[in-house]
């Protein structure tokens, strides 16, 4: 199966901007209406570098928040409730 000609694919500025990628689309056997689409960037291009960076960023997990770093709402939760008036 041949790769398509590269074309711009934009995820918007918050996602890293525009990338020019080639893609390959295949029908998935036994799943009517479903297709598997694979995108690639030409090695050695800025688009390839951006894809590698996005892959690395996608593998990072956000740090776990501990009680000490939970922010102002944690301090409020630790105070005893005021007696009813």
C-alpha positions as CSV (number, residue, x, y, z in Angstrom):
1,X,0.0,0.0,0.0
2,X,1.4,3.4,-1.0
3,X,1.6,6.5,1.3
4,X,-0.4,9.5,0.2
5,X,1.3,12.8,-0.7
6,X,2.0,14.9,2.4
7,X,-0.6,17.5,3.1
8,X,-1.0,20.0,6.0
9,X,-2.8,18.7,9.1
10,X,-3.5,21.3,11.7
11,X,-4.2,20.7,15.3
12,X,-4.3,24.4,16.2
13,X,-1.8,26.5,18.1
14,X,-2.6,24.8,21.5
15,X,-1.6,21.4,20.1
16,X,1.6,22.5,18.4
17,X,0.5,24.1,15.2
18,X,0.4,22.8,11.6
19,X,2.2,19.7,10.5
20,X,2.6,18.4,7.0
21,X,2.2,14.6,7.1
22,X,1.8,11.7,4.7
23,X,-0.8,9.1,5.7
24,X,-2.0,5.6,4.8
25,X,-5.6,4.5,5.3
26,X,-6.7,0.9,5.3
27,X,-10.0,-0.9,5.8
28,X,-10.0,-3.1,8.9
29,X,-11.2,-6.6,8.1
30,X,-14.3,-7.7,9.8
31,X,-15.3,-4.1,11.0
32,X,-17.5,-2.6,8.3
33,X,-17.1,1.2,8.1
34,X,-13.9,1.3,10.2
35,X,-10.5,2.4,8.8
36,X,-7.1,2.5,10.3
37,X,-5.2,5.7,9.4
38,X,-1.5,6.1,10.1
39,X,0.3,9.4,9.8
40,X,4.0,10.0,9.2
41,X,6.4,12.8,8.7
42,X,9.4,12.8,6.4
43,X,12.5,12.0,8.5
44,X,14.9,14.9,9.0
45,X,12.2,17.6,8.6
46,X,10.8,20.0,11.2
47,X,7.5,18.1,11.0
48,X,9.4,14.9,12.0
49,X,11.0,16.6,14.9
50,X,7.6,18.0,16.0
51,X,6.1,14.5,15.8
52,X,8.9,13.1,18.0
53,X,8.4,15.9,20.5
54,X,4.6,15.3,20.6
55,X,5.2,11.6,21.1
56,X,7.5,12.3,24.1
57,X,5.1,14.8,25.6
58,X,2.3,12.3,25.2
59,X,4.2,9.7,27.2
60,X,4.6,12.0,30.2
61,X,2.2,11.7,33.1
62,X,1.2,14.7,35.1
63,X,2.7,14.9,38.6
64,X,0.5,13.5,41.4
65,X,-0.8,16.2,43.6
66,X,-0.1,15.8,47.2
67,X,-1.9,17.4,50.2
68,X,0.9,19.9,50.6
69,X,0.5,21.1,47.0
70,X,-3.3,20.8,46.7
71,X,-3.8,24.5,46.8
72,X,-6.1,26.8,48.8
73,X,-9.1,24.4,48.8
74,X,-7.2,21.8,50.8
75,X,-6.6,24.3,53.6
76,X,-10.3,25.0,53.8
77,X,-11.1,21.3,53.8
78,X,-8.8,20.7,56.8
79,X,-10.6,23.3,59.0
80,X,-13.3,22.0,61.4
81,X,-16.8,22.9,60.4
82,X,-18.2,25.9,62.2
83,X,-21.0,25.1,64.7
84,X,-24.5,25.9,63.4
85,X,-25.8,29.2,64.6
